[in-house]
Amino acid sequence: MKLATLSLGVLVAIALAASPSALAQEPPPENDAAPVNKELIDAALKLTQSAAVKYEFTLADGAKSVAALRNDPVLKWSNPSVGEIHGNVFLWTVDSRPVAVGSLFKWFTPHTHMSHEFHSLAEVPLVAKYEEREVWQPQKGGVTFAPVPRAARPADTAARRLLQMREIAKGFSATKTERDGNQQELRLLPQPIYRYAAAKQKIIDGALFVLVQGTDPEVFVLLEARGEPDTAQWMLAPARMNSVAFDLRYHDASIWNVEIMPWSDVGSHAQPYTTFMFKMP
């Protein structure tokens, strides 16, 4: 579950037209638990969609590429273990490839505030604005790719590559360590929440997987078949969606660790992960 850490006097966000994926999309995964209150779920959807379209992301690349928002959330989540809280995950893409992921959520009980948290999925720095006001500027790229250990070559067809990606993803597991030292094992959603290709970036196929607590997203993993068709290989890049510590494993071998972020780093809005809290009645 996310802890919002910072207040902005104004609601922060980014806007852009939706960009269709280069590959057919799987429907967003269903939450495991039955909806507690459909009226609140619908209210949270409207609030988060309204906020998401106010954000604008620009890559600090040579072209200063502006990302496009996918208007529909790729994941809907709730966390009834802590209260009435409903959230939605949105993606901003360049050439169909995700460059930023945002989990926007509304508390109804026992709190009433709204929070937006983001992680850069770009390999270069980016700048985020809300209504033309700069609010987040990571000083470095948000993800670093590494080869998937012992992975076979990417298959020749999209259907077979999806099977490969799902099989690779089965090997992921992760532990979350809270600020108080409490640890929890995360659960992998077996289906990717987004699938894409980006020819200009030599990405033959790609998918975004997520490890969750309940249905609350905690760790994202990008899987991409990168390179020329004859020499492509599977690459992975993890990203956190919380300021606590994580240990990601592949077939029980640790492949990625991040420590607890100091609150000062979270609040600086200069790191690849950041979060905002908005007071609401």
N, C-alpha and C positions, 0 to 999 in steps of 0.2 A: 504494500500500500504506500502511496506517495505522501510525502510530507512537503507541503508547499512552504517555501522559505522566504518569500520576498513579496512585498507589496509594491504595486505601481499605482500611482494616483489615477492612471487611465488604463483602460483595458488594452492589452497588447495582442497583436496578431498580424496575418499576411493574406493578400488577395491575389488570385489569378484564375484564369480559365482552366478548366479541367483538361488534361491531356490523356487521350486513350492509350492504353498500354499496347505495346507491339504484339503481345500475345493475349489470347483469351484469358479472362480472369476467373479464378475460382470464386464462388460466393463467400462473403465474410463468414468466418467461423461462428457458430452459434454458441452462446454462453451455456455452460453446463447447468447452471441453476435456473429454475423457472423465474420469470420476471416477478419482482416483489410488487411493483406498482407501475403499470404501463403508462399512466399519466405522467409520472416523474421521469420515466425513461424517455418519453416523447419530449418532455420539457428540456431535459438535458441535451437531447439531440439538436433541438432548435437553438439552444444557447451556444453549443459548441460549434455548430455549423456557422452561425452568425459571427462568432469570434474568428473562426479559421479563415474566412474570406477577407479578413482585415490585415492579414500578414502578407508580407512580400519578402521573398528570399532572392538574393543575387549572389552568384558565385564570384569569387575573386580570381577568375580565370582570365585569359586574354580577351575572351569575347564578352565578359561580364554577363554571363548567361542568367536570365531570369527564370525562376522555377514556376511551374504550373501546379496549381492545387487540384487534386482529385477531390471533387466536391463531396462524394459519398465516403463515409468512414470505411476503412479496411478492417476494422475490428471494433466491436461494441463490448464494453465490459462493465462489471459491477463488483462490489466487494461487500456483501452483506455481513461478513464477519466483523466489520468495524462500524457499520452504520448504513444509512441509505445514501449511497454514493454511486453515480453512474457516469461513465466516461466513454469517449470515442477517440479512435486513433486515426489521424489524417496523414497523408503523404503529399509532399511537394516534389515534383519530378522535373528533370531536364532530359530531353530525348528519351522519355519514358522511364529513365532510371531514377530511383528515389535519391534525393539529396538532403532531405530533412524529414524527420518524423516527429509528429506532435501528439501527445496524449492530453486531451483537454477534458476536464471532468468537473462535475458539480456535486457538492455536498448538499444533502437535504436535512439529514440528522446524523449525529448530534451537532454538526456544524452547518453553516450556511454559505461558506465562501466558495469561490470557483478557482481552480488552478489550471495553469497551462504549463506543461513541461515539454522540452524539446531535446532532441539530439541530432547533431549534424551527421548525415550519412555521406557527405561529400569528402573527396580526397584532397580538396583545397579549402582554404578559408572561405567563409561566406559572411554576408551581412544581412541581418533581419530587420525589417522596419514594420512599424504599426502606424498606419495612416501617415506615412512619410516621415515618421520619427524613428530614428535608429534606436533599437532596444537590445540587440544581441549581436556581438561580433566576435565569434571564436577566432583566436589567433592562429589556429592551425586546422588542418583537416580533421574530420570527425572519425574517420575509420582508416584502418590499415589492413590491407589484404595479405593473406598468407595461403600457401597451398594446403588443400585438404590432405592430411596424411593418408598415404596408401590408396588414394582414390583412382578409380579407373578413368580412362579417357572419356570425355563427354560423348554421349551417343549421337547418332546421326539424325534422329528425329526428335521433335518436341515432346512427343508422348513418352519416349524412352528416357529422355533427359529428366522429365518430371519424376519418373520412377527412381532415377538415380538420385535426384535431390532429396526425395522423401527418404530414401534408404540412408543417405548420408546424415540427414537430420535426425534419424532415429538414434544415432550415436551420441547426440548432445545431451548433457545433463548439467545442472548448475546449482550452486549453493549460494544463498543470499545471507549475508551477515549484517544484522541491524546495528545501529549505534550503541545499543545496550548489550551487544554480544549475542543476542538471540539469533539462531540459525534456522533457516527453512530451505527445504529442497524445492526447486521449481519444477514445473511440469511443461513439457513440450507440447504445443499444439501440432498435431501430425500433418495438417495441411498448411502450405504457405498462405500468408494473408495477402500476398501480392506477387505477381509474376510479370516479367518484362524481358525485353531485349533492347539493346542499344547499339546499332550497327556502327555509328560514328565512333563509339568508344571501344569497338571490337569486343562487345559483350554478346555472345551468341545466345545466351539464355541466363536468366537470373530469377531469384525468388527471395522473398523476405519471410523468415521464420521467426517465431517468438516463443520464449519461455515465460510462463505466467505463474502467479500466485493466485489461486482461484481462477479468475479470468483476467486479472489485472496484469498488464504487460510489464515485465521487469528487465528482460534481456532480449534484444533483437539480434538476429544473425543473418547477414546477407550471404547468399551462396551464388556464385557467378561462374559460368563457363567462359573463360577469357582467352582471347588470342585468335589466331587464324584457325580455320576449321581443321587443318592437318596437325596443328601443334597446340590446340587449346587445352587448358587444364582447369580443374575445379579449384576455385579460390574461395576463402571465407573471410568475413570481417564482422566481429561482434560490436555491439553498442549497448550501453546501459540505458535504463529509463528510471533511474533512481540514484540518489547520491550516496547510497550505502555501498558496502563491499560485495563483490561477486567473484566467484570462481567458476569458470566455464570449463567443462571437460568434454573430451571426445573419446568415446570408448574407455572411460574412466581415467584417461590421462589428462592432466590439467594443461590447457592450451592458452588460457587468457585469465588474468587476474587484475582486478582494479580495487584499490583501497577506498575507504570511506573518504568522501570529499569534505574538506573543511567548509563550514558555512560561508566563509568569506569568498571561497572560490565559486560556490554555487551562486552567490549574490553578485559576483563581479560581472556576470553576463559576458565573459571573455573566454569561457571554456566550451568544449564541444557539447557538454550537457548543461542545461540551465532550466530554471523553473520560475514561475511567477504566480503570485497569489492575488486575488481580487476580492475585496470585501463586498458582500452582497447582503441585502436585507433578509 
